[in-house]
Amino acid sequence: MDWAPSPLPQASSDCPGTKDYSTRVEGFVIVSVGGMFLLHVLGSIRRRSSSGLVHNTVKAVDTLSYPLVAYTIGKMDSSYLYYNDFAVWVVFLLLLLGSTECLTACRLSDIDNWKSTYVKHLFKAFMVVWVVLYCGQHIRYLWGVLAAILFVGVIKSYVRITSMRMVSKSNLSKNVKVIVDYIKYKDNPTVSFDPVTMQGYRYLVAGEKHCVSKPSEGMPWYKKEGLKIRTVEEIWRCTGNLLHHAAAAAAKDSREKKNKTRRAQSLKDLCLSMALSKMLSRRFAGLELSEAELDKTHDLVFRGLLLTGGGAVAGHRQPHERAFRVIEEELGFVHDLYYTRYFYLYQKGRYYALCLPIIMFGLCSWLTYLLVKHSTSLFDVTIFITAVLAFLELYQLYLYLASGWFKMLIGLLLRFRAFRPWKNKLGQYCLLSELGHESRFRCFLHHATLGLPRKKGRPSSVELSRELKQAIVASLLGSGDGNLTLTNGVTETILVWHIATTLCQQQLDDQAKDMDMYCMHLLAFAPNLLPDHTSISEPILDQAIHEADKLSVKDHKKLDERCSILKKYTGHEAPLLTKGAKLAEYLMDDVQEPTLRWKVLSDFWAEMMLYVSPSDDARAHLEVLANGGEFITHIWALLTHAGVLKRNGGPAPPQGRPCYLPSACKILRISLYIVMLGQAYV
């Protein structure tokens, strides 16, 4: 800016260590604000993106933000010339450091280190107050607005730290225990239930905050009358205009009637998603799911979500669309609970998220007016930073208004949308296609950075199709007639069938190929979500890559040429690839009808995805939510709400009750292949 520096004693020219760092400080302030801008914008879209650039940028900026701000403030304090702008800049830096409402933590491990974040914010706050008092002596006309902005910044920092503390391991169980106690007491098996009308489903939607700290006065809190809680059953019985379909029936115009009924059902499904997210949180806390064995739990998914699309009330939505949409919104709530501060604002101060951005925008406008009034230039760094800050506050307000949390408060804003809850894409990895793509430089970086970037290449993705969802649902509904176990291990089975599918892929549609390469994507880039431990799965995958290198497959550029080499190979040096080639040979020779061959492979991959989805490692699924999420997490959540918590290993399922187990009659199509190899895959 053109303002003169504060009249401090001039330093002697021959005095060592006395420098004017104002230019350097200005540069670092611009870099810091630019980084915070990226953190705000990219942080809001990272769970909807699978781009490594987006996620690595967010992590890098989040990691560097604290030392960068500390260094910048330190340079302000070290400069022998103290400019009036310094007081404004440090307040903005502190505010930007703690005001990213859509991003509380980048990683799951950051949440348990909330005390470290608290100490960092406390130290930065003291430094800011020191610089403001020391540098702002000659801008007293700004003290009022700066103090107000600083106060808002302190509130936002407090909300961020408290949000992290609420979901840390030491505190999560205490908060989720309310759900456990309530469900255990209220979910009476003798109560009649209906998964269509939601009668008997007393899942908590809201109000548990009134019960977290209730002292037990003679009897447990959940046995008392007059509890201020709302359940799914009550929401479905509600006769208010927003939730009741009679309000839509009274509409004169048919289009208006259709919109109102769709809006009412969407809001009900949103309430169901919130209730299910709270139920799912018990798995992340390692607590009991007492309702898992009840018939009503099973029927909620198999006779409710998967069989009813809502009919007219949902605009003739297909059942699979409604089921996965409910799960999408649910996982969106779970993501926000752990990685944003929306849950805290919803529980503790619902309208702070509305008031604070509006107040901040007003304060920024007031500050801009004062800066322009006392400045000789129409554009300078301080005015620019103020404008950026005002824009980010409005952006945060928009994100909150478009979130599911605010829609829970004001149903009229259902049409106010920002982004989809997740990326709606399937990761893809083809072993034969990726061979030879890793350069020596990339391998060097992989070892030099202890695993970054991935040695196996960059993951690609395709859009998750409606047909693929239908195949998963059909397989799930028809999987109650078998009790299959994969005795050779999931990793080897996936690899062998992937090779076979790749060799047959010229005669397959996209659905089978997408599921095949998605399972390989999980094996290559998210092995923690699969049954086999990484100490088992990674060596097997490396073995397959090594076998392909032995056959000089990567010397050929085209996939067709690589497939031809594999089909002609008759040696014994590549047992994994040989099994896949023989399976492909059987499928092409003995199942000559292309439609039937596609059916066999499509059914296998659909059932394989269902088989690998149940998992006890809930926190592995929680970690991937921050990086765009995986489709297998949606299936895992859906099966959890159906009471399917583990893979096969227990007693056979009750007669007439579908479960996740793959259908033996479909897999027996490959019996000839099993005899040839002498391997027991079923």
C-alpha positions as a printed Julia matrix, in Angstrom:
682×3 Matrix{Float64}:
   0.0     0.0     0.0
   0.96    3.67   -0.24
   0.6     4.3     3.49
   3.74    5.44    5.29
   5.24    3.12    7.88
   4.62    3.79   11.5
   7.11    6.33   12.93
   9.42    3.97   14.75
  13.08    4.64   15.54
  15.25    4.36   12.46
  17.71    1.53   12.53
  21.33    2.27   11.95
  22.58    1.31    8.53
  25.6    -0.4    10.0
  23.61   -2.33   12.55
  23.69   -6.03   11.59
  20.44   -7.96   11.21
  18.23   -4.93   10.6
  16.34   -5.49    7.37
  13.1    -4.38    5.83
  11.16   -7.59    5.1
   8.03   -5.77    3.92
   8.31   -6.93    0.29
   8.97  -10.5     1.31
   6.12  -10.38    3.81
   3.77   -9.07    1.13
   4.73  -11.93   -1.17
   4.22  -14.56    1.52
   0.86  -13.04    2.47
  -0.31  -13.33   -1.14
   0.94  -16.93   -1.31
  -0.77  -17.75    2.01
  -4.08  -16.27    0.9
  -3.83  -18.11   -2.43
  -3.19  -21.37   -0.59
  -6.13  -20.79    1.74
  -8.32  -20.02   -1.26
  -7.38  -23.38   -2.78
  -8.04  -25.07    0.56
 -11.55  -23.62    0.73
 -12.49  -24.44   -2.87
 -10.76  -27.8    -3.32
 -11.66  -28.89    0.21
 -15.33  -28.66   -0.68
 -15.03  -30.9    -3.75
 -12.43  -33.43   -2.67
 -14.95  -36.09   -1.6
 -16.55  -35.85   -5.04
 -13.27  -36.22   -6.91
 -10.87  -39.11   -7.44
  -8.16  -36.84   -8.83
  -4.85  -37.3    -7.1
  -3.95  -33.71   -7.96
  -6.93  -32.39   -5.97
  -6.26  -34.53   -2.9
  -2.5   -34.0    -2.88
  -2.97  -30.24   -3.29
  -5.37  -30.12   -0.33
  -3.02  -32.16    1.84
   0.01  -30.1     0.83
  -1.68  -26.76    1.49
  -3.1   -27.99    4.8
   0.32  -29.25    5.9
   2.16  -26.08    4.85
  -0.43  -23.56    6.04
   0.66  -23.45    9.68
   4.43  -23.09    9.09
   3.8   -20.61    6.26
   1.61  -18.38    8.43
   4.05  -18.68   11.34
   6.98  -17.75    9.1
   5.1   -14.78    7.64
   4.15  -13.43   11.07
   7.71  -13.98   12.22
   9.03  -11.89    9.34
   6.61   -9.13   10.27
   7.98   -9.16   13.78
  11.6    -9.24   12.51
  11.21   -6.33   10.1
  12.62   -3.06   11.45
   9.91   -1.2     9.52
   6.39   -1.98   10.73
   3.76   -1.15    8.15
   0.2    -0.43    9.09
  -0.95   -3.16    6.71
   0.71   -5.81    8.89
  -2.03   -5.49   11.49
  -4.71   -6.18    8.87
  -2.82   -9.02    7.24
  -2.19  -11.03   10.4
  -5.88  -10.9    11.33
  -6.8   -12.23    7.89
  -4.2   -14.99    8.09
  -5.54  -16.21   11.43
  -9.11  -16.07   10.14
  -8.3   -18.02    6.98
  -6.34  -20.56    9.02
  -9.35  -21.64   11.02
 -12.36  -20.78    8.89
 -12.52  -23.66    6.4
 -15.9   -25.03    7.45
 -15.96  -27.66    4.7
 -12.59  -29.06    5.82
 -11.79  -29.76    9.47
  -9.23  -32.51    8.9
  -7.52  -33.91    5.8
  -6.81  -37.32    7.27
  -8.44  -39.52    9.86
  -5.24  -39.45   11.92
  -5.45  -35.64   12.18
  -8.66  -35.93   14.2
  -7.03  -37.78   17.08
  -4.28  -35.13   17.12
  -6.77  -32.32   17.84
  -4.75  -31.18   20.87
  -1.81  -30.39   18.6
  -4.11  -28.3    16.39
  -5.4   -26.49   19.46
  -1.88  -25.56   20.58
  -1.04  -24.29   17.08
  -4.12  -22.06   16.96
  -3.44  -20.76   20.47
   0.13  -19.84   19.6
  -0.91  -18.12   16.36
  -3.59  -16.14   18.21
  -1.05  -14.74   20.68
   1.26  -13.77   17.82
  -1.59  -12.04   15.98
  -2.59  -10.02   19.04
   1.04   -8.99   19.54
   1.49   -7.81   15.93
  -1.86   -5.96   15.94
  -1.01   -4.08   19.14
   2.53   -3.34   18.02
   1.9    -2.44   14.39
  -1.57   -0.95   14.53
  -0.86    2.07   16.71
  -1.49    4.48   13.85
  -4.61    2.85   12.38
  -6.9     3.18   15.37
  -9.81    3.84   12.99
  -9.52    0.14   12.01
  -9.27   -1.26   15.52
 -13.0    -1.76   15.94
 -13.54   -3.73   12.73
 -10.28   -5.68   13.18
 -11.25   -6.64   16.72
 -14.64   -7.86   15.47
 -13.02   -9.89   12.65
 -10.48  -11.31   15.1
 -13.28  -12.33   17.46
 -15.1   -14.15   14.65
 -11.83  -15.87   13.74
 -11.41  -17.09   17.31
 -14.97  -18.48   17.27
 -14.3   -20.33   14.0
 -11.06  -21.78   15.34
 -12.9   -22.93   18.46
 -15.6   -24.6    16.35
 -12.98  -26.4    14.27
 -11.09  -27.76   17.26
 -14.28  -28.76   19.07
 -15.55  -30.52   15.94
 -12.37  -32.59   15.84
 -12.6   -33.33   19.55
 -16.2   -34.57   19.24
 -15.27  -37.36   16.8
 -11.89  -38.32   18.25
 -11.62  -41.89   19.49
 -11.79  -40.84   23.12
 -15.05  -38.91   22.69
 -16.86  -40.64   19.83
 -17.96  -43.63   21.91
 -19.52  -41.32   24.5
 -21.63  -39.54   21.88
 -22.6   -42.67   19.96
 -23.47  -44.57   23.16
 -26.75  -42.64   23.19
 -27.74  -44.29   19.9
 -26.73  -47.71   21.24
 -28.81  -47.36   24.42
 -31.85  -46.02   22.62
 -31.9   -48.64   19.86
 -31.3   -51.44   22.35
 -34.29  -50.37   24.41
 -36.71  -49.16   21.74
 -36.14  -51.76   19.01
 -38.45  -54.35   20.53
 -38.6   -57.49   18.33
 -42.27  -57.97   19.23
 -43.32  -54.6    17.77
 -44.97  -54.87   14.35
 -43.05  -53.27   11.5
 -43.49  -52.32    7.86
 -40.43  -51.34    5.79
 -42.62  -49.45    3.31
 -44.49  -47.21    5.77
 -41.53  -47.35    8.22
 -43.84  -48.39   11.04
 -41.77  -49.77   13.92
 -38.49  -48.18   12.73
 -37.58  -45.95   15.65
 -34.2   -44.9    14.32
 -33.08  -41.55   15.72
 -33.16  -38.63   13.3
 -32.67  -35.72   15.71
 -32.75  -34.84   19.38
 -30.09  -37.12   20.81
 -28.07  -34.06   21.83
 -30.56  -33.56   24.67
 -29.69  -37.01   25.99
 -25.87  -37.09   25.79
 -25.28  -35.44   29.16
 -28.53  -36.37   30.93
 -27.84  -37.66   34.45
 -29.59  -40.85   35.43
 -32.15  -39.8    37.99
 -33.42  -43.13   39.23
 -34.07  -44.55   35.74
 -32.25  -44.52   32.39
 -32.97  -41.48   30.24
 -34.38  -43.55   27.37
 -37.17  -44.89   29.62
 -38.48  -41.44   30.46
 -41.45  -39.81   28.81
 -41.41  -36.55   26.9
 -38.02  -36.98   25.25
 -37.29  -34.31   22.65
 -36.31  -36.73   19.93
 -37.52  -37.45   16.41
 -37.5   -40.89   14.81
 -37.91  -42.21   11.28
 -41.29  -43.64   12.22
 -42.51  -40.21   13.36
 -41.19  -38.53   10.2
 -43.12  -40.96    7.98
 -46.3   -40.34    9.99
 -45.91  -36.57    9.89
 -48.9   -34.69    8.44
 -47.15  -31.36    7.88
 -47.17  -29.72    4.46
 -43.51  -30.45    3.79
 -43.65  -34.17    4.55
 -47.24  -35.21    3.96
 -48.37  -36.33    0.51
 -51.86  -34.99    1.12
 -50.45  -31.52    0.65
 -49.38  -32.56   -2.83
 -52.76  -34.1    -3.54
 -54.37  -30.74   -2.86
 -52.28  -29.11   -5.59
 -54.28  -28.11   -8.65
 -51.63  -28.49  -11.31
 -50.41  -32.03  -12.05
 -46.81  -30.89  -12.43
 -47.0   -29.03   -9.14
 -48.5   -32.11   -7.51
 -45.69  -34.3    -8.85
 -43.02  -31.87   -7.67
 -44.51  -31.64   -4.19
 -44.79  -35.39   -3.77
 -41.25  -35.88   -4.99
 -40.01  -33.16   -2.66
 -41.86  -34.69    0.3
 -40.41  -38.15   -0.34
 -36.92  -36.72   -0.92
 -37.04  -34.95    2.42
 -38.18  -38.14    4.14
 -35.36  -40.07    2.5
 -32.94  -37.38    3.64
 -34.15  -37.88    7.21
 -33.69  -41.63    6.76
 -30.14  -41.03    5.51
 -29.33  -38.98    8.59
 -30.75  -41.66   10.89
 -28.78  -44.39    9.1
 -25.58  -42.34    9.33
 -25.97  -42.25   13.1
 -26.59  -45.98   13.15
 -23.47  -46.54   11.04
 -21.33  -44.43   13.4
 -21.55  -47.25   15.93
 -19.33  -49.35   13.68
 -16.7   -46.62   13.54
 -16.75  -46.47   17.34
 -16.54  -50.25   17.65
 -19.9   -50.51   19.46
 -22.61  -53.15   19.24
 -25.3   -53.23   16.55
 -28.01  -54.85   18.63
 -30.61  -54.84   15.84
 -28.43  -56.73   13.32
 -30.17  -60.07   13.97
 -33.72  -58.71   13.78
 -35.98  -59.45   10.82
 -36.97  -55.78   10.6
 -33.33  -54.84    9.97
 -33.06  -57.3     7.1
 -36.41  -56.25    5.65
 -35.53  -52.55    5.73
 -33.12  -53.2     2.85
 -34.49  -56.29    1.1
 -38.2   -55.45    1.3
 -37.93  -51.71    1.66
 -35.12  -49.85   -0.09
 -34.39  -52.48   -2.75
 -37.99  -53.23   -3.68
 -39.68  -49.84   -3.33
 -38.55  -46.88   -5.36
 -41.21  -44.75   -3.78
 -43.55  -45.22   -6.73
 -45.44  -42.07   -7.51
 -44.18  -40.29   -4.46
 -40.67  -40.48   -5.8
 -41.46  -39.73   -9.4
 -41.41  -43.43  -10.43
 -37.84  -43.75   -9.24
 -36.33  -47.2    -9.73
 -35.68  -49.15   -6.5
 -31.93  -49.34   -7.02
 -31.8   -45.57   -7.59
 -33.57  -44.83   -4.33
 -31.47  -47.31   -2.33
 -28.14  -45.98   -3.55
 -29.3   -42.37   -3.29
 -30.18  -42.9     0.38
 -26.76  -44.48    0.96
 -25.02  -41.63   -0.91
 -26.63  -39.04    1.33
 -25.89  -41.16    4.39
 -22.19  -41.38    3.6
 -22.25  -37.65    2.91
 -23.45  -37.12    6.49
 -20.75  -39.51    7.75
 -18.08  -37.6     5.84
 -19.29  -34.29    7.24
 -19.36  -35.7    10.76
 -15.65  -36.53   10.67
 -14.1   -34.14    8.18
 -16.15  -30.92    8.43
 -17.73  -28.83   11.17
 -21.29  -29.05    9.84
 -22.3   -31.67   12.4
 -21.13  -29.53   15.3
 -22.95  -26.5    13.93
 -26.1   -28.58   13.46
 -25.94  -29.97   17.0
 -24.72  -26.98   19.01
 -25.4   -23.82   17.05
 -27.53  -24.4    14.01
 -27.74  -20.78   12.96
 -24.15  -19.77   13.72
 -23.24  -21.09   10.29
 -25.75  -18.65    8.81
 -24.98  -15.67   11.0
 -21.18  -15.76   10.99
 -20.69  -15.57    7.18
 -23.24  -12.77    6.93
 -21.56  -10.88    9.8
 -18.15  -11.46    8.25
 -19.3   -10.24    4.86
 -20.62   -7.08    6.52
 -17.34   -6.59    8.41
 -15.31   -7.11    5.23
 -17.48   -4.58    3.41
 -17.0    -2.11    6.25
 -13.24   -2.7     6.27
 -13.05   -2.28    2.49
 -14.87    1.03    2.76
 -12.4     2.28    5.4
  -9.41    1.09    3.39
 -10.58    2.77    0.19
 -11.42    5.93    2.09
  -7.91    6.25    3.55
  -5.98    4.85    0.59
  -4.48    6.82   -2.28
  -4.72    3.83   -4.61
  -7.85    2.1    -5.89
  -6.1    -1.28   -5.81
  -3.63   -2.66   -3.32
  -2.86   -5.96   -1.65
  -4.95   -5.32    1.46
  -8.1    -4.43   -0.46
  -7.58   -7.47   -2.7
  -7.22   -9.8     0.3
 -10.34   -8.31    1.86
 -12.3    -9.03   -1.32
 -11.03  -12.63   -1.4
 -12.04  -13.1     2.22
 -15.54  -11.73    1.56
 -15.95  -14.09   -1.41
 -14.87  -17.11    0.64
 -17.37  -16.25    3.37
 -20.2   -16.15    0.83
 -18.93  -19.43   -0.64
 -19.0   -21.07    2.81
 -22.56  -19.81    3.28
 -23.58  -21.31   -0.07
 -22.07  -24.69    0.81
 -23.94  -24.81    4.11
 -27.24  -23.81    2.51
 -26.8   -26.56   -0.09
 -25.8   -29.23    2.44
 -28.09  -31.9     3.82
 -27.7   -30.46    7.31
 -29.45  -27.23    6.42
 -32.13  -29.07    4.46
 -32.93  -30.9     7.66
 -33.86  -27.5     9.1
 -35.61  -25.88    6.14
 -37.22  -28.29    3.71
 -38.13  -25.56    1.23
 -34.5   -25.44    0.16
 -34.51  -28.99   -1.17
 -34.06  -27.57   -4.65
 -30.96  -25.68   -3.5
 -28.18  -28.0    -4.67
 -24.43  -27.7    -4.77
 -22.82  -31.01   -5.79
 -23.62  -34.7    -5.66
 -22.7   -36.34   -2.35
 -19.88  -38.27   -4.04
 -18.06  -38.63   -7.35
 -20.33  -41.41   -8.75
 -17.4   -43.08  -10.5
 -15.75  -46.49  -10.5
 -11.97  -46.75  -10.38
 -10.5   -48.9   -13.15
  -7.29  -50.93  -13.37
  -6.35  -53.46  -16.04
  -3.25  -55.51  -15.28
  -2.33  -56.25  -18.89
  -2.96  -52.68  -20.07
  -0.87  -51.06  -17.33
   2.23  -53.2   -17.86
   5.2   -51.18  -19.02
   3.65  -47.8   -18.22
   5.71  -47.26  -15.08
   8.88  -45.33  -15.89
  12.17  -45.68  -14.04
  11.79  -42.14  -12.77
   8.35  -42.99  -11.35
   9.75  -46.11   -9.67
  12.54  -43.99   -8.19
  10.01  -41.5    -6.83
   7.95  -44.35   -5.4
  10.88  -45.63   -3.34
  12.34  -42.21   -2.53
   9.04  -40.91   -1.14
   8.15  -44.16    0.7
   5.21  -44.98   -1.54
   4.3   -41.7    -3.24
   3.44  -41.81   -6.09
   1.92  -45.27   -6.51
   4.21  -47.66   -8.28
   1.31  -49.36  -10.08
   0.43  -46.21  -12.0
  -2.35  -43.68  -11.92
  -5.89  -44.91  -11.31
  -8.48  -44.12  -13.97
 -12.25  -44.11  -13.57
 -15.53  -44.45  -15.45
 -19.04  -43.26  -14.68
 -21.05  -45.58  -12.44
 -23.86  -46.74  -14.71
 -27.47  -47.43  -13.83
 -27.16  -50.92  -15.33
 -24.32  -51.81  -13.0
 -26.36  -50.77   -9.97
 -29.25  -52.87  -11.24
 -26.93  -55.87  -11.59
 -25.7   -55.47   -8.02
 -29.25  -55.19   -6.66
 -30.44  -58.19   -8.7
 -27.53  -60.27   -7.46
 -28.18  -59.2    -3.88
 -31.88  -60.06   -4.04
 -31.19  -63.46   -5.62
 -28.26  -64.57   -3.48
 -30.13  -66.54   -0.85
 -29.72  -70.04   -2.31
 -26.05  -70.73   -1.68
 -23.39  -70.85    0.98
 -20.19  -70.3    -0.97
 -16.68  -69.92    0.38
 -13.61  -69.03   -1.67
 -11.01  -71.47   -0.4
  -8.23  -70.12   -2.63
  -8.45  -66.61   -1.25
 -10.11  -63.53   -2.61
  -6.97  -61.97   -4.08
  -6.04  -64.94   -6.25
  -9.66  -65.43   -7.33
  -9.96  -61.8    -8.41
  -6.68  -61.98  -10.34
  -7.52  -65.2   -12.18
 -11.0   -64.03  -13.15
  -9.64  -60.63  -14.13
  -7.23  -62.24  -16.59
 -10.04  -64.38  -17.99
 -12.37  -61.4   -18.29
  -9.68  -59.36  -20.05
  -9.11  -62.14  -22.58
 -12.87  -62.32  -23.23
 -13.53  -58.62  -23.13
 -13.92  -58.15  -26.9
 -17.24  -59.97  -26.59
 -18.4   -58.34  -23.35
 -20.39  -55.23  -22.64
 -19.12  -52.4   -20.46
 -20.97  -53.58  -17.35
 -18.93  -56.77  -16.82
 -15.66  -55.03  -17.74
 -16.34  -52.13  -15.38
 -16.98  -54.42  -12.4
 -13.96  -56.54  -13.27
 -11.56  -53.61  -13.49
 -13.09  -52.02  -10.39
 -12.24  -55.1    -8.31
  -8.7   -54.89   -9.69
  -8.64  -51.19   -8.86
  -9.44  -52.08   -5.25
  -6.73  -54.72   -5.26
  -4.14  -52.29   -6.62
  -5.06  -49.03   -4.89
  -7.36  -49.82   -1.95
  -6.4   -53.31   -0.69
  -7.45  -52.43    2.87
 -11.09  -52.63    1.73
 -10.72  -56.27    0.61
 -10.82  -59.39    2.8
  -7.19  -60.46    2.41
  -4.59  -58.59    4.44
  -2.24  -56.38    2.43
   0.65  -58.67    3.4
  -1.14  -61.34    1.34
  -2.72  -59.36   -1.48
   0.25  -57.17   -2.46
   2.74  -60.06   -2.96
   0.18  -61.93   -5.1
  -0.38  -58.88   -7.29
   3.37  -58.32   -7.57
   3.74  -61.99   -8.52
   1.23  -61.57  -11.35
   3.09  -58.5   -12.63
   6.39  -60.4   -12.41
   4.91  -63.33  -14.35
   3.78  -60.96  -17.1
   7.3   -59.51  -17.25
   8.71  -63.02  -17.68
   6.49  -63.55  -20.71
   7.67  -60.23  -22.19
   4.06  -59.13  -22.41
   4.93  -55.47  -21.98
   7.12  -55.55  -25.11
   3.88  -55.39  -27.09
   2.0   -52.1   -26.98
  -1.5   -53.19  -27.99
  -3.76  -55.04  -25.57
  -4.87  -57.5   -28.29
  -1.26  -58.56  -28.87
  -0.68  -59.06  -25.14
  -3.83  -61.16  -24.9
  -2.7   -63.31  -27.84
   0.61  -64.08  -26.12
  -1.22  -65.17  -22.99
  -3.66  -67.39  -24.89
  -0.81  -69.21  -26.66
   1.35  -69.7   -23.56
   1.61  -73.33  -22.39
   4.5   -73.2   -19.91
   4.55  -73.43  -16.11
   6.49  -70.29  -15.18
   3.37  -68.15  -14.8
   0.82  -70.14  -12.78
  -1.51  -67.22  -12.03
  -1.69  -66.04  -15.63
  -2.02  -69.62  -16.84
  -5.07  -70.19  -14.65
  -6.68  -67.06  -16.03
  -5.9   -68.08  -19.62
  -7.37  -71.57  -19.1
 -10.51  -70.13  -17.55
 -10.88  -67.81  -20.55
 -10.35  -70.76  -22.89
 -13.09  -72.7   -21.14
 -15.49  -69.77  -21.27
 -14.9   -69.19  -24.98
 -14.94  -72.88  -26.02
 -17.64  -74.35  -23.8
 -19.83  -71.27  -23.39
 -19.92  -70.27  -27.04
 -23.03  -68.14  -26.82
 -21.69  -64.58  -26.23
 -24.8   -63.55  -24.29
 -24.47  -66.49  -21.89
 -20.73  -65.89  -21.51
 -21.43  -62.26  -20.66
 -24.07  -63.42  -18.17
 -21.63  -65.75  -16.4
 -18.95  -63.07  -16.04
 -21.39  -60.31  -15.16
 -23.02  -62.44  -12.46
 -19.66  -63.49  -11.09
 -18.33  -59.95  -10.71
 -21.59  -58.68   -9.23
 -21.53  -61.45   -6.65
 -17.81  -61.03   -6.03
 -18.41  -57.37   -5.17
 -21.12  -58.43   -2.72
 -18.84  -61.08   -1.23
 -15.92  -58.75   -0.56
 -18.03  -55.85    0.76
 -18.8   -56.93    4.38
 -15.89  -55.95    6.59
 -15.03  -55.4    10.24
 -12.51  -52.7     9.34
 -14.97  -49.8     9.43
 -12.27  -47.14    9.78
 -10.72  -48.2     6.46
 -13.98  -47.19    4.78
 -14.02  -43.99    6.82
 -10.56  -43.06    5.57
 -11.43  -43.4     1.88
 -14.45  -41.09    2.28
 -12.03  -38.16    2.5
 -10.46  -39.13   -0.84
 -13.59  -39.33   -2.95
 -14.97  -42.57   -1.53
 -15.37  -45.98   -3.13
 -18.47  -47.74   -4.43
 -17.68  -50.73   -2.24
 -18.25  -48.49    0.79
 -21.82  -47.88   -0.41
 -22.43  -51.63   -0.68
 -20.8   -52.14    2.74
 -23.14  -49.56    4.31
 -26.19  -51.05    2.57
 -25.34  -54.54    3.83
 -24.7   -53.18    7.33
 -28.24  -51.8     7.48
 -29.5   -55.21    6.36
 -27.75  -56.81    9.33
 -24.93  -58.34    7.25
 -21.78  -57.54    9.2
 -19.47  -60.39    8.21
 -18.72  -62.7     5.3
 -19.52  -66.38    5.26
 -18.2   -68.36    8.14
 -21.21  -68.72   10.38
 -24.37  -70.76   10.05
 -26.33  -70.84    6.83
 -28.9   -68.08    6.41
 -32.51  -68.76    7.34
 -34.71  -70.26    4.64
 -36.23  -67.65    2.35
 -34.05  -64.86    3.69
 -31.59  -63.42    1.12
 -28.1   -62.53    2.22
 -24.79  -61.48    0.72
 -23.46  -64.97   -0.02
 -22.66  -65.59   -3.72
 -24.92  -68.04   -5.5
 -23.32  -71.46   -5.87
 -25.46  -72.47   -8.86
 -24.08  -69.62  -10.94
 -20.45  -70.21  -10.03
 -20.8   -73.93  -10.81
 -20.8   -72.98  -14.48
 -17.01  -73.11  -14.19
 -16.89  -76.63  -12.75
 -15.05  -77.94  -15.82
 -12.35  -75.34  -15.32
 -11.97  -76.36  -11.68
 -11.53  -80.0   -12.64
  -8.86  -79.08  -15.19
  -6.77  -77.12  -12.73
  -7.37  -79.33   -9.74
  -8.22  -76.23   -7.73
 -11.22  -75.81   -5.41
 -12.67  -72.36   -5.97
 -16.05  -73.35   -4.54
